Amino acid sequence: MLRRATKFFLFGMAVLVLPLLAACQTAPATGRQIFTAGMGPEDEQRLGLQEHPKILREFGGDYQEDPELSAYVTSIGNLLAKTSELPNQKFTFTVLDTPIVNAFALPGGYIYITRGLLALADNEAEVAGVLAHEIGHVTARHSAERYGNTVAAGVAATVLGVLVGGPVAQAAGGAAGLALQSYSREQEFEADMLGVRYLSRAGYDPSGMSSFLSKLQAHSRLEAELRGRPGEADKFDIMQTHPRTADRIQKAAQAAGEKPVANPIVARDIYLDKIDGMLYGDNPEQGIIRNNSFSHPDLGFAFEVPESFRLFNSSKAVLALGPQDSRIVFDGASDSRRLGPARHIREVWAPKAQLSRVERLEINGMPAATATTRLNSRGGQLDARLVAIAYDDATLYRFLFATPPSVTQSLSVDLRRTTYSFRRLSGAEAAAIKPSRLRIHTVRRGETVSGLAARMPFSDLPEKRFRTLNGLAPGAGLKAGQKVKLVVQ
């Protein structure tokens, strides 16, 4: 029976996989045969066009305040794209209005770079290195290849499910999801190799790719420290799944086989001039963090968290991380059914939770309710307190306070202060809230790293923030006449 089952398995795989093998194509940039499951360039273009609006919604939209900066980034991208194996490919370059440091590509030539990344970069060559890498993912058709891998994984799961079922089939099915999560190590190497090729052909300094990598690694260490996890920098690295190192980029440069560039373009002064005045951190339209306070001038509210917590903003929620993995999650919800805070907690927010101590409150003139429950997390059980506040007839704002039982009592008073700190902003208060901006400063004689860092609006790790922003190694000093980036209000 075992031999017959094995023969049937091999026959079934052949029947299902052989037609798929016909869907192999040659990647124009690498000459490598890739399995795309029939996805052609036109399909990639349609998929990119379909997903583009979703990316804009998720990442704050495109950065519309400075059209010249967006046009500048597009000009760099178009120059690089013209040197690629697909010079007639239509590319769309977008600067996303988010402080997150990231860059990525969608099928069909949709390439994104965040203003957070632009703030971290030090010159045009470094930005060109990021864009060239993403162009390489497009010209190597890595998205189509990932799609093909997903289809193949699905076929394997189907065959295994028919034959053996159970956990084996479930494990194979999980491979399809994994294929969509990240590029493979080989694909990242190819994108680096192609990126170096395009940089060299366009006249840029190819070392911009590795110098920016160093800045990314410093940024990851800073983010980990800001979140109270200094030993977990890899978790805050945008390349954590398939890490790129300076050594691997150097090998990619050798594989590219390009001749050294005579008088390569670095364009530091031009670049710094372009980003001078750019928004830094949160856009007021998405809410503003100032040390331990969060305010949203457009929506008209503000609140404060305890000094032992650090705030982080996203498109969906505000997160505050505190001692021993305690956390505060703040978000908004529609109350179109006019349930009110207490019924919202019981019927909408936590309908399956075992709630206790459900109480009605009034917070700065607004009806509210609270309840407690117990949550299970990977780190163990957490005490949870839910607070819903009726801002108006149609809108509720919500706090979720989650604390390990060992610190629940000690944090109780501080977290209640956060609850009652929620308030409406007056028109004058909302109008007075201004965003932080990036300014280029020429160092004067006698100015120091610590002195300039103290001028930035950060109460935590100001010197480390300044060094990371300017690519300064620990202990490195400043020279008169040197241009540096400052964050100002």
N, C-alpha and C positions, 0 to 999 in steps of 0.2 A: 504493500500500500504506500509506503514511504516513497519508493522509486516512482510509482505512478503519479503520486501527488507532486513530486518534484518535476516530472516531465510535464504535467499539466500546468504547473506554475511557469515553467520556462516557455511553454507554448503560449500561455495567456499573456505573458509579458511581451513576447514577440508580436502577437496579433495587435496588441494595443500600442506598443512603442514604435514598431516599424513605420507606420504612417507618420508618426511625429518626427522621426529621423529625417523625413523628407522636408521638414520645416526648418532645416538648418540654413543659415545664411552666412555670408562673409562680412565681418566688421570692416568698414572702409578704412579706419585709422590703423588697424593692427594686422589686417589680412588673416585674422584668426577665424576659424569656423565656429560659429556660435549657434546654439539652439534657441530659436525665438518662438516656437509653437505657432508660426505663421504671422506673428506681429510684424508688419512692415512699417516703413518710415511714415506713411500716411496715418497709420493707426496710432503711432507714437504722437504725431502732431495733434490728432483729435483728443487723445488722452490728456496731453499736456494742457490743451485749451480747456478741457472739461475740469481739470483739477486746479487750474490757476486761480479762479475766484475763491476756492476753498483755502488755498495758501494765504491769500490776502486777508481773508477773514480771521484766520488763525494767528497771523503774525502782524496785526496792527495796520494792515494795508500798506500801500506804497508810500514812501516818504515824499509827500507833496510839497512840503514847506520850501524846499530848495531844488527847483527844477534844474538849475545849473549843475548841481552835484550829481543828480540822477543822469543827466546827459553826459557828464564827464565819465561816470562809471560805464555807461553804455558805449561810449567811444573807445574805451580801453577794451571792453569785451568784443566789440566789432572788429577792432584791429587784430586781436588774437584769433578770432574766428576765421578771418580771411586767410590766415596762414595755415589753417587746418586742411584736412583731406576733404572737407565738405564746405568749400568757400561759398557755395550758393545756399547752404542751409540757413533758414530763417531762425535767428536767435532772438529771444526776448530777455533783456537784463532788467532786473527789478531790485531797487534798494528798499528793503522792508523796514517799516517804522517801528522797530523794536530794539531794546537795549541788549537782547540776547546776542551772544557772539556765535554766529553760525553762517554757513553758506551751503547750498545744495542745488541740485538740478532735477528737473522733471523731464520725462520723455518729450521729444519734440523741440528741444532747444530752449526750454524755459529755465533760466538760471537766476538764483536769488542770492543776495548778499545783504546782511543786516547792517544797520547803522552802528550797532554795537561792535561789529567786526571792523567797520571803517574807522571807528574811534581807536581801536587797538592797533591798527596798522600804522606804520611809520613813514611809508613812502609809496609811490605809485607802483614800483616793482613788486612790492609785497602784495598789493591788491591784485595786480596782474597775475601773480603766481596762484592766488586763490581762484580767480576766474578761469585761468588756463587749465587748472586741475578739473574744474567742473565741466568745462568744454570737452576735456578728454573723456569724461564719463559719457557725454552725449555722442561724440564721434566714434567711440568704441562700442556704442549701442549697449551699454551695460544694463540699462533699464529693460530693454527687450530681452536680454539674456536672463535677467532675473525673472521676468515673466515666464520665459521658457522653462526655467528651473522649477517654477511654481507648478506649471502644468505637469511636468514630468513627475514631481513629487506627488501630485494628486493622482496620477495614473498608478504609480507604485502603491499608493495607499489603497486604491480601489481593488487592485489585484490581491494585495495582502489581506484586505478585508474579506474578500470572497473566499480565500483559502483558509485563513486562520482566525480572522476576526480579533476581537479583544484588544489588549494593550498594544500588541505589535502593530496592528492597523492604526491605532490612535497615535502611536509614536511616529509612524510614517506620515500620517496626515499632518502632524505638527511641523514637518519639514517644509510644507508649503508656506506656512506663516513665517518660518525662519528665513526663507528665501527672500521675503519682501522687507525684512528688517534692516539689512545692511548689505553693503558691497563686500565681496570676498577680498581676501588679502591680495589675490592675483589681480583683481579689478582695480584695487587702490594703487597697486604698483604700476599698472598700465596707465591709469589716469595721471600719476606723477610723471611717468616717462613721456606721455604725450604733452603734458603741461610744460615740461622743460623744452620740448621740441617747439611748441608754439611761442614760448617766451623768447627763445633764441632767435627764431625766425622774425619775430616782431622787433628785435633789438633790445629787449629787456635783460637785466641782470638776472640770470637763472637762480642765483643764490637767494633771491627774494623769497623763494618758496621755503627754503629751510630756515631763514631768519624769522619769518613769520611763525613757523612752527614753534620756535623757541618762545615767542610771545604767547602763543596759545597755551603752552605748557605752564608758563608763569601765571597766566590768567586762571587756569584750572586749579593751581595751588591756592591762589587767592580766594577763589570761590569756595573751595573746601574749607578754608580757614574761616571765612565769613559765616559759613553755616555751622561752625563749631565742629567740623570733622577734618582737622588738618592732615590726618593720615589717609584720607580717602580721595585724593586729588583726581584719580582716574575716573571716579564717578561723575565728575563735573567737566570731563574732557569731551568735546564734541566728536573726537575720534577714538573713543574708548573701545568700540567694538573691534576695530581693526587698526591698532595704533600705527601711526607713521612716525618713523624716527629719522633723524638727520642722516644716519648711515643708509637707510633704505632710500631716501631721496637722492643721496649721492650715487647709489647704485642705479637708480632710475635715470639719472643724468648721464651716466656712462652708457646705459643701454640705449638712450636716445641717439647717441652718436653725433650730436651736433657740434660744430666747431665753436671754440670760444668766441664770444661776442666782443668785438673791438668797441671801446667806449660805450659800454652798455647803458641803457636808460635806467636811472634810479628815480630821478625827479622828486626828491624829498621836499624841496621848497615849494614846488608847484602843488604837490599833494597837500601839504600842511595849509597852504593858502585856501585850497578848496574846502577843507573840512573846518576851517576857522568859523565859529559861530554855529556849528551843527548842534542840534539837540543832543543832550547826553542824559542817559537814564530814561525815566518814564516821560511819555508825552502826557500833558495835562488831560487830553481827551481820554486817556486810559487810567488816570489817577496818578498821584505823585506821592512818593515816599520821601520823608524827611526824618532821618534818624529813626525814632520809634513811633512816628505818626504817619497815618495814611489819610490823604484827602483827595476828593474827587470833585473838582470845581464844576464840571459839566453836570454831574448827577446831584451835586449839592449836599455832600455829607463829609464827615471826618470822624476818625477815632484814633486812639492811641493804644499801643501794646506795652507790656512791661519792659523796662530797660534791659532785662536779661534775655529778651527775644529779639530776633532779627527778621525784618520784613522782606518779602519778595513778592513781586507783582506778576501776574500772567493775564492772558486774555479771558480766562474763565473764573479765576478766583485770586484772592490775596492770601498768602501763606506767611505765617510767622513761626519760626522755629525757636524753641527754648530749651531749658535744661533737661537733660536725660530724655531726649526725644519727645518732649512735650511739644504740642503744636496748636496753633489757632488757624482755622480755615474760615475765611469770610467770603460770602458770595451773595448774589441776589436771586430772587425768584418771583415769578408772576403770581399774583393772587386773583386771577381772573374769575375764579369761582366764589370770591368774597368769603372765604372760609374764616379768615382771621388767623392770628398767630398760633393760638393753641390747637385749633383743628388742623392747621397746616402741618404742625409738628406730628400730630397723631396720624393723620390720614394721607399726607403727601410726602413729607420728608422722611419719616421713620415709621411707616405703617406696620412693619414686622418686628420692630424692636420692643423689648420689654421695658417700657418707660416707667419711671417713678418720679415722684416729687414734681408733678406737672403744676406749674404756678403761673398765674397771670401777673404781669408787671406793667409799670409805666416807666419809659426811659426818655427823659427830657421831653415830656409831653406826648410821646408816641406810644400807642398800645403795644404790648409785647407779651411774650410767654417764654417759659423755660421748662426744660425737663432733663432728667439724667438717665443714663443707661450704661451698659458695659459693652465694650467692643473687643473683639479678638483681632490681633494683628500678628505679623510675623515675629515681632519682638516680645509677644505676650499680651496679656490683657491690659486694656486702657479704660480708665474712667472717662466718660464723655458727658459733657453738658451741652445741650442744644438751646440756642436762643434765637427766636424769630421776632423781628421788629417790623411793625406796619408803618412804613415810611409814608405811604398814602393809600388810597382805596385800591390801587392796582398793584402795588409793589411791596414786597417784603425783603428785608435784608437779614442775613443769617450769620451767626457765629457758631462754629463747632469748636469746643475746647476739649482737647484730648490729652490726658496726662497719665503717666504710670501711677498706679496706686500709691507708690512710695513718696511721691511728691505732690499728690493732689491737695492735701491739706495745706502744705506750705505755700502753694501757689494760689490758693483759693481767693484770698483778698485781692491780690494783684489782678487776677482774671476777672473778678467782679468789677474792679475799677475799669477794665477794658470795656466790659459790657455797658457800663453807665457813661463811658466817654463818648459813645456814639451820639452824634448830634447833627442837626441840619446846619449848613453854612448859610450865612447871609449873602446877599448879592455882592456886597463890598468885600467880604472875606474871599469869596470865590474869585472875584476879579483880581485880587491881590496875589493869588497863587501863580507863580511864574516857574517855568521849567529851568533846569540846569542846562548850561551850554558849554561846549568845548571852545576854549580860547587858546590861541598860540601866543606864547610869551617868549620874548628874547631875554635870556638870563643876563642880569647886571652883575657887576663886580661885587663880590661879597655875599650874593644870594646863595642859599644852600637848599639841599633837598628837603630837609625838615622844615625850613622856613616857608618854602613854596607849598609844600604839602599841607601845612597848617592853614593856608589860605583857601583850601578847597572845603566844600560843605559836608565833610564826613567826620563823624565823631569816632568811628572805629577804623583802625588800621590806616590812617591817612597817608603815612609815608610808604607803606607797602602798595597802596592804591596808586600813588604817584609813580613809583618805580615801575609797576606793572604797565601802567598807561604809557610810559615813555620808554619801555624796554631797557631800563637801567638795572644792572646787576646789583646785588647786595654790596654795599660799600663803595660803589662807584659815585663819584662826585660830579659837579657841574662846572662848566667853563663859561666865562663871560662871552656873550655873543651867541651861545648855543640856543637853539629854538626848542622849546618844550611845550607839552600840552598841559593845560590847567582846566579843571572843572570849576565854573563860576556860576553864581546865581544872579 
